[in-house]
Amino acid sequence: MAAKDALGRRGEAIAARHLRQSGFVIVERNWRCLHGEIDLVARQGDELVFVEVKTRSSVEFGHPLEAITPRKLARLRRLAGAWCLAHPAEVGAIRIDAVAVIAPRVGPIEVEHLERVF
């Protein structure tokens, strides 16, 4: 499990760097509440963006985005609502994005960012 956790942390760092390079401001990483965790909370212009990051070392068992199911999206919506309740002064327009990171041990890293997955 430690290797999987390390890969996930690496993927979140890669995703955060990618978002910053694309003009996003990272507001919070790994925000937790009783209902779960939001990987990244960012701001792009006037929008608050809740980001789900999925990382794999290869696509041997499927693309990372395949792990974002309708059930997972519903959970992300609930978590976004909880974050907004906890931070009412920062809320305006919101959206949920997903970032897929394919990070093999050797070779190039691939990052795919999908906006407004819900």
Buried (B, 14 or more C-beta within 10 A) or exposed (E): EEEEEEBBBBBBBBBBEBBEEEEBEBBBBEBEEEEEEBBBBBBBEEBBBBBBBBBBBEEEEEEBBEBBEEEBBEBBBEBBBBBBEEBEEEBEEBBBBBBBBBBEEEEEEBBBBEEEBB
